[in-house]
Amino acid sequence: MRRLRRAGGTRSSSLCLLLALGAMGGSPGGSSQDDASSTTCFFCHMDIVIEMKINAAKHWAAKVRCESCHGRSIGHLDVEDNSIKPEKVWTDASVHGLCRKCHPGPFRKYASGRHGKGLEKNRGDQNARRYPSCSGCHGYHGQTPAAAIMAKCSSCHTSLPAARDVHRVGPR
């Protein structure tokens, strides 16, 4: 989107935005006031907003929007070159603080398990990469399908009853 804005000016960007909005059936989140921040973000982050609306439909339906995770980020909104980052930027190691607010049950099970304990013990260390986090399995803006999560787990583990238990996915 930025490339279009620089190369083609505001009209090309606006046309692209209107076409994308039409393809989505309206604005990125509908017409409610709650969606204003996501509509603003949509100008530069069209792919992320669309991915979230499609692949994280439960989050979208629960009114989780850009501002919910990244804060108001006024400074970020004022620059096109991303030189000012959003107020809150999450990493695999820190995203648990965000996820556990709405998902306390799965977080407790994760935190008391080997992966959660390993990540906490090795926080900031290179070994921390060996321990999956919320976003490491579920993705950041869109939700990774359950089958893809299980396939990722299977790359290290041959038997996954604990993962099926915690997340209620896979064969029973």
C-alpha positions as CSV (number, residue, x, y, z in Angstrom):
1,M,0.0,0.0,0.0
2,R,2.8,2.4,0.8
3,R,4.4,1.7,-2.6
4,L,1.1,2.7,-4.2
5,R,0.8,5.8,-2.1
6,R,4.3,7.0,-3.0
7,A,4.2,6.0,-6.7
8,G,0.6,6.8,-7.5
9,G,-0.4,9.4,-5.0
10,T,-3.4,9.5,-2.8
11,R,-5.9,8.8,-5.6
12,S,-4.4,5.4,-6.4
13,S,-4.3,4.5,-2.7
14,S,-7.9,5.5,-2.2
15,L,-9.0,3.6,-5.3
16,C,-7.2,0.5,-4.0
17,L,-8.7,0.9,-0.6
18,L,-12.2,1.3,-2.0
19,L,-11.8,-1.8,-4.2
20,A,-10.5,-3.8,-1.2
21,L,-13.3,-2.6,1.0
22,G,-15.9,-3.5,-1.6
23,A,-14.4,-7.0,-1.9
24,M,-14.8,-7.4,1.8
25,G,-18.4,-6.3,1.9
26,G,-17.9,-2.8,3.5
27,S,-15.4,-1.4,5.8
28,P,-12.8,-3.7,7.4
29,G,-15.0,-4.1,10.5
30,G,-18.4,-2.9,9.5
31,S,-19.7,0.5,10.3
32,S,-19.5,0.7,14.1
33,Q,-17.4,3.2,16.0
34,D,-15.3,0.4,17.4
35,D,-13.9,-0.2,14.0
36,A,-12.5,3.3,13.4
37,S,-9.0,2.4,14.6
38,S,-8.8,-0.7,12.3
39,T,-10.0,1.3,9.4
40,T,-7.2,3.8,10.0
41,C,-4.7,0.9,10.2
42,F,-6.1,-0.6,7.1
43,F,-4.6,2.2,4.9
44,C,-1.1,0.8,5.5
45,H,-1.8,-2.7,6.9
46,M,-4.5,-3.9,4.6
47,D,-3.1,-7.5,4.5
48,I,-3.0,-7.8,8.3
49,V,-6.5,-6.4,8.8
50,I,-8.0,-8.7,6.2
51,E,-6.0,-11.7,7.6
52,M,-7.4,-11.0,11.0
53,K,-10.9,-10.6,9.9
54,I,-10.8,-13.8,7.9
55,N,-8.5,-16.1,9.9
56,A,-9.3,-14.8,13.4
57,A,-13.0,-14.4,13.0
58,K,-13.7,-15.2,16.7
59,H,-11.4,-12.4,17.8
60,W,-12.9,-10.0,15.2
61,A,-16.5,-10.9,16.4
62,A,-15.4,-10.2,20.0
63,K,-14.3,-6.7,18.8
64,V,-10.6,-7.4,19.2
65,R,-9.1,-4.7,17.0
66,C,-5.6,-3.3,16.3
67,E,-5.9,-0.9,19.2
68,S,-6.8,-3.8,21.5
69,C,-3.3,-5.2,21.2
70,H,-1.1,-2.4,20.0
71,G,-2.6,0.6,21.9
72,R,-3.7,3.9,20.3
73,S,-0.2,4.3,18.7
74,I,-0.9,7.9,17.6
75,G,2.8,8.5,16.7
76,H,2.8,5.4,14.6
77,L,-0.3,6.6,12.7
78,D,1.4,9.8,11.7
79,V,4.4,8.3,9.8
80,E,4.3,6.3,6.6
81,D,7.8,4.8,6.9
82,N,7.1,2.9,10.1
83,S,9.9,4.8,11.8
84,I,7.7,5.1,14.9
85,K,6.5,1.7,16.1
86,P,3.1,1.0,17.7
87,E,2.9,1.6,21.4
88,K,2.9,-2.1,22.1
89,V,4.9,-4.5,20.0
90,W,4.7,-8.1,21.1
91,T,7.4,-10.8,20.7
92,D,7.0,-14.6,21.1
93,A,8.5,-14.3,24.6
94,S,6.2,-11.4,25.8
95,V,2.9,-12.1,24.0
96,H,1.7,-14.3,26.9
97,G,0.9,-11.2,28.9
98,L,-1.6,-10.3,26.2
99,C,-3.1,-13.7,25.4
100,R,-3.7,-14.7,29.0
101,K,-6.0,-11.7,29.6
102,C,-8.7,-13.4,27.5
103,H,-7.5,-17.0,27.6
104,P,-6.6,-17.7,31.3
105,G,-7.5,-21.4,31.2
106,P,-5.3,-22.4,28.3
107,F,-2.6,-20.1,29.5
108,R,-2.5,-21.7,33.0
109,K,-2.2,-25.1,31.3
110,Y,0.6,-23.8,29.1
111,A,2.5,-22.1,31.9
112,S,2.5,-25.2,34.1
113,G,3.7,-27.4,31.2
114,R,7.2,-28.0,29.9
115,H,7.0,-25.5,27.1
116,G,5.8,-22.6,29.4
117,K,8.3,-23.4,32.1
118,G,11.1,-23.7,29.6
119,L,10.3,-20.4,28.0
120,E,10.1,-18.7,31.4
121,K,13.4,-20.3,32.6
122,N,15.2,-19.3,29.4
123,R,13.7,-15.9,28.8
124,G,16.1,-13.7,26.9
125,D,18.4,-16.7,26.2
126,Q,18.9,-18.4,22.8
127,N,17.4,-21.6,24.3
128,A,14.0,-19.8,24.6
129,R,13.5,-20.4,20.9
130,R,13.1,-24.1,21.6
131,Y,10.0,-23.5,23.6
132,P,6.8,-22.5,21.6
133,S,4.8,-19.5,22.7
134,C,1.2,-18.6,22.0
135,S,2.1,-16.8,18.8
136,G,4.7,-19.4,17.9
137,C,1.8,-21.9,17.4
138,H,-1.3,-19.8,16.8
139,G,0.2,-16.9,14.7
140,Y,0.1,-13.2,15.3
141,H,-2.8,-11.6,13.5
142,G,-4.6,-14.5,11.9
143,Q,-5.2,-17.8,13.6
144,T,-3.3,-20.8,12.4
145,P,-5.7,-23.7,11.7
146,A,-5.6,-26.5,14.2
147,A,-4.3,-29.1,11.7
148,A,-1.4,-26.8,10.9
149,I,-0.6,-26.4,14.6
150,M,-0.7,-30.2,15.2
151,A,1.6,-30.7,12.2
152,K,4.0,-28.2,13.6
153,C,4.0,-29.9,17.0
154,S,4.5,-33.3,15.2
155,S,7.8,-32.1,13.8
156,C,9.3,-32.6,17.3
157,H,6.7,-34.8,19.1
158,T,5.4,-38.1,17.8
159,S,2.6,-38.4,20.5
160,L,0.5,-35.4,21.3
161,P,-2.2,-36.2,23.9
162,A,-1.3,-33.1,26.0
163,A,-1.7,-30.7,23.1
164,R,-5.0,-32.2,22.1
165,D,-6.1,-31.9,25.7
166,V,-5.2,-28.3,26.2
167,H,-6.5,-27.0,22.9
168,R,-9.2,-29.6,22.2
169,V,-7.9,-30.2,18.7
170,G,-7.0,-33.3,16.7
171,P,-8.6,-36.8,16.9
172,R,-10.2,-37.9,20.2
